[in-house]
Structures are given as C-alpha cells and as structure tokens.
Amino acid sequence: MADTLAQACWLTEPGHAELLTETLPEAGPDQVLVRALHSGISRGTETLVFRGEVPDSEFERMRAPFQSGDFPAPVKYGYNSVGLVEQGPDDLLGRTVFCLYPHQTHYVVPATAVHVLPPDVPPARAVLAANMETAVNALWDATPRVGDRIAVVGGGAVGMLVAWLATRLPGCQVQLVDTQEARRAVAAHLHVDFALPDAARQEADLVIHASGQSSGLATALDLAAFEATVLELSWYGQRQVNVPLGGAFHSRRLTLKSSQVGQVATAQRARWSHRRRFELALSLLSDSALDALITDASPFAALPAVLARLSASNLDTTLCHRIDYAWPSPHRCAK
C-alpha cells in the first residue's frame, strides 16, 4: 500500500506562508478524495489571517470548516476549493465539486461536505461561490424593497456581487461606490452603475458597506437617507474603527446593522439550511459576466508570494485571485 501525499499552504507564522507536504488518510466509505483544480483567495479575511490580525476573542468563531492548527499560527486556512472527486460514492465519483477547504492539492472529507457544481458553472468560476453566498446572505439581512435606492460602498469581490444581485431587484436604483477608478470597467461589465465617493448619489434608502475601511463606513453613513439602514459587511479583525456617529446620524435616525455569513440571515433561518443557501449561491454563478471578477490567476506554487503581496497593500486592484493546480493525479509514495 502507498501513502497519498498532498501539498498544503500553511501560515507558519504571521506574514509568512509555506507549502508543506502532508500524508492523507485513506478515504472511508462515506468520504471522498478530491483533487483540487482551483482555489480562490478570500481577500478580506485571508489577508487578515495572514497578518495575524484575528482577535483572541474570535479564535474559535473564525475557524474555517476544515482548518488545521490554531490562530495566529501555524494554521492552514481557506474555504474556496473546487476539485474533482477521484474516490468516493458512485454518485460523486468523477464529479466536479466545491468544498469549504483550505488551499491544498488533494484532500479527504466527508461526502456531505462537497457540493456538486451545476452543469452551467465552470470550475474556474466556481471559486466565487463563498463570496456569492456572503452576498446572498447580506441581501437577506438588508431586506431591500422594490424600488429602493441602494448604494453599495466598496467594490471588492463581495461588494461587486452584492451590487450585481441588487440590480436584479425590480425598480431598484443601484450604485457601486469605490475609491478606485479602475473598478469602473468591471462594474460596467456587470451592468452596475459606478461612482467615486465625491460623485455618489445621496439619499439612499439602503446602504451596504463592504470596503473594509473606516473611510468607507463614513461614506456609507453619509449617503444614507432619513431612517435608512446601513448594513456593515466588513470585518476589521483587531483594527480600531472610527465610526462617525455625530453629525446627522441621530437626526436622520439611521440604523447601523451587522451581517456575517456564519449564520443564515434571521428572516430565512427557520426554512433555509446552510446547504440550501450554498446551493443557491452556486446556481447564481451561471452568468459568464461574473468571470470579470476573477482578475488574477497564479499557479499553486506561487500562493505564498501571492498572499504576501495581497496582504501588503489595500491599494491593490485585485478582486478575486484564483489559484490553479496542475497535478494530474494524487502523488503517491511507497511505504
């Protein structure tokens, strides 16, 4: 018998990642062996993890489903993996699946942990699934109404997806607001109106903030109309956030509300499981226009350097950075 070896990306210490070799267990009757095809970097969360900025109080709540190790390091972290089932039950064998697994060439998980891709969603685009799930949950939390004026502040991958979904709501006027002019072209490709902060439309009925910056939250509050809701999607880790609650915040009777994908939105929770929500997110990726959100791609061997680059600056224009895996089959080493 031979051991199945895999390579995985580990944060060995804050600010430094390495590719390390692991020995996989044999897949049991209710498990699958998956060969990774692509994974996606969740830029906001993973760069915070890379820099070691997860607060002590959130160590348990921020664990990824198949995380190994503990914060701040060493830790194997990530949750956007698309691969091919090479061993497992007959109904999954040979199927292309999504799994909330870290960046790794091969892995063994319970069969219930994978989601078969819809036939009209290519594997290279499916790395957006976790971001789409966040966008879906955000709109459930935001409870937009027909005809609302909606502002989405922050044009990262999640902000773009929220705006793209919101444009499909009847009668709604949706505007994406971001400080990077370069994102106007991506928004146009998605048929989403775009504005720089100084030119953004005022008096929004609903504002969704996803920039991850205090200045973006200030912009979001400034755009909100009387008794509007500002939904906060950004997660700041250990960083202190200056929230401008003076000025017109009270006289406008604004609501500042949090949203986090770890729980199904309150209004849907009695009827929607995490699995049902995720299957909805996958089905929404059938539009080829969404390929515009995958702005960069690199081979797996470059992943440590990519994480370091993305974590070094908030000015980088990358939206979703896809990691591509080239190994044709599991690498085996005789015992």
N, C-alpha and C positions, 0 to 999 in steps of 0.2 A: 504494500500500500504506500501511497505517496501523500505527502502533505500538500495542501493547496496554500500557496503563498500569495499575499496581496501587498500592495503598497498603499499607504495612507498618509495623509497630510496631518501632522501633529504640530500644535503650537508648543514648542519645547520650553519657551519662556516668553513673557510679553515682548513683542516686537521681533520674534524670531520663529520661523516655521521650518520644518524639515519633512522630507518624505522618508518614512520608516517602513520596514518590512514586517508583516505580521503573518502568523500562521492561522488559517481559518479552521473552524470546526467542520466536521462533516455535516452536510445538510440532512436533517431528520425528515420523517415522512410528512410533517406539516410545515416544512420550511422550504425556502428557495435559495439557490445560489445565483446571484446576479452578477453579471459582468457589466461594469459601468461603460456607458457610451459618452455621456456628458454629465457635467455638474455645473451648477450656477453659484456664483458668489452673491450672497445676500449682503449687499454692500454696507448698509447701515449697521446691522447687528454684528456681522463678522469682523468689520474693521474695529468696532468697539472691543470685541473679544480679543482681537489680535493685539491691540494696545494695552490689554489688561485692565480695561475700564468697567468691568462688571462689578457693581457694588456687592460687598459681602452679603448684604441682606437679600440679594437676588440670586445667589449662587444656585439654589435649588429650583426656583421658579424659572430660571433662564436655561435650564438643562434642555438640550435638544433630545429628541426621542431615542437616538442611538449614540449619544455622546459617550465617549470614554474619557476617563480622567476627570479632573475637577478644576474649576476656575481658581486662580487665574491661569495656572499651567502646572504641569503638562496636561494638555487637553486636546482631544480630537473632536472638532466641532463643525457643523454644517447640516443642511437639511434640504438640498436641492439636487437629487441624484436621479438620473434616467439611465436605465440599463436593460439588458437582455437576460431573461431567465434561462440559465443553462442547466439547472437541475431543479426539480420540483414536481408538484402535482401535474397531471396530464393537461388540465385546463389552463395552466400557466406556462408550461414548457414552451420555449421559443417565443414567448410574448414579450413585447417591449413595455416596460413598466416604469412608474415613478415611485420613489421611496424617499422618505424624510431621513436620509442617511448622509453622514459626512463625506468629504472628498476621499474616495478610496477606489482602487481599481476593481476589486471584487469584494463581495460580502455575502454573509448568510443571515437571513432574517426570517421571522415567521411569514408564512404565505399571506396572512391577513394584513401585513404591513405594506404590501405593494398595491399599486393602482394601475390597472391596465390602461394604456393610452387609447383614447378614441382613435378610430382609423383616419380621421382627418386632422390629427395633431401630430406633426413630425417630431421625432425625438429631440432634435436640436432646438425646437421652440418650447418644448415641454419644461425646460429649466425655469420658465417663468411661472410655473404652477403655484409655488408657495407665495410669490408676490401677488398673483391673481387672487388667491384665497384671502390674503390680507385686505386687498381692495374690496372684495365682495363683503367681507365682514365689516369693513369700515362704512360702506354704504348702508348696510343693515343697521349699524349703530347710529348713523347720521339721520336716518329716516327722512330722506328728501321727499318733497311733494311735487305733484305735477305743476309745471310752470315756474319752479323755483329758479332764482338767480343763484348760481353755485360758483364759488371760487375755490380752486384747489391751489394752495400755495406750496411750492416745492415740486420740481419736475424731475425727480428721480424715477426709478422704475415703478415704485408703488404709486407715487403721485400721478404719473402718466396713465397708469391703469385705472386709477380712480376716476380721473377725468374722462378717459375713453368710455368707461362704463356709464358715467353720468350723462354723457352726450346722448345716450340711447333712451333716456327718460323723456316722456312726452312733454314738449313745451318748455323744457328747461334750457336756460342760457348758461353755458358752462365756459369758464375761462381758467386756463392754467397760468399761474404766475410764478416766474422764476427769475433769478438774477443773471442767468447765463443765456445770452442771446443765441448761442449755438443750439439750444434746445428748441428754438422756434421751428426749425426744419422738421424735427422729429414729431412735434405736436401737429404740424401741418399734415404730415404723412398719416397721422391718426385722425385727421379732420377735427382737431381740437383747437379752439381759439387760444392764442398765447399773448401774454403781455409781460413786460418788465414791471417791477413793482411801482415805479413812478407813473406808469400809464394804465395801471389796473383799474377795472371798473369797480366803483364803490357801491355801497348799499346792497351787499349780498345777503340773501335770505339764509344761506348756509355756507360756511367756510370750512374746508378740510385742510389741515396743516400737516405737511409731510416733508418739510425741508431739513429737519434735524438741527436747526439753528435758532437761537433766541431772536435774531432779527426777523426771521421768517414768521415766528409766532407773533411778533409785534405787528408785522404786515397783516397777518390774518385777522387780528383783533381790529385793526384799523379799517379793514374792508367790510366788517360785519354791520348790517343794518340793525334797526331797533328790534330788540328781543330775538335776535338771530342766535344760532348755535355755532360755536367754533369747535370742531372736532379735532383733537390732538392725536395724531398717529405717530409722531416722532418719539423715539426712545433715546434718552441722553446719557444713560449709564451713570457715571459718577460726576458728570459735569453739572455745575450750577447753572440754572436757567433764570434769566431776568425776565419776568413777566410783567408788562406794563399794565397794571390793573388800576392805574389812576386815570386821568383824562375822562373820557366818556364811557368807560367800562360799566360803571354803575348806572349812570343816567340812561344809557341805552339798554340796560337790563340784559346784558349778554350772558349766555351760558357757555362755559368752557368745560368740555367733556372729553374724557379719555376713551381710547379704543385700543384693544390689544387682541391679536388673533388667537391667543391661547385658549380663550373661551368663546364659544358661539355667542353671537350677539343676543342680548336678553330677549328681544321680541321673537326670536326664532328658536330659542334654546329648547323649548318643550317639544318641538317637532323635528328639528334638524340635528343629526349627529355630526361629529367631525368628518366622518367618512362621506356622508351625503354632501356636506359643504364642499369637500375637496373634489368630489366627482363633478360638481357644478363648475368649480374653478377650471378643471381640466377641459370640460366641454366648451368653455368660453374662449379657449385658445385656438379655435379653428380658423380664425381670421389671419391671413398671411400678412396683413398690415402690421401685426404685432412683432414681426421679425425686426422692425426698426428699433425696438427696444434693446436688442442684443447688439450692442455697439462694438464689442471687442470679444476676441476668442484667442485662447492660448492652449498649448499642449499641457498635459498634466505635469510634466517635468518643470514647467515654469511657474507653477502655482505659488510656491513660497515667495518668489520675487514679485508676483502679481499682488499678493496680499500686502506685502510691504509697501508697494507703490500706492495702492488704493488707500492705505491707512495713513499715508504721509500728508495728504492734502485734501481739503474739501473742495478745491477748485478744479479737480479732475473732472472732465466731461463724461466719463464712463457712466453708462446706465447699468445694464446687466452685462457682466463679464462671464462668458461661457468658458468652461474648461473641457477640452476634448481628450478622450482616452483612445489610444491606438492599439493596445494589446488585443490580438485576435481571440485569445482563449486564456483560461487560467494557467498561470505558470506553476509548474509542479516540481517539487524537489524530493527525490527519493530519500526515504528514511535510512 
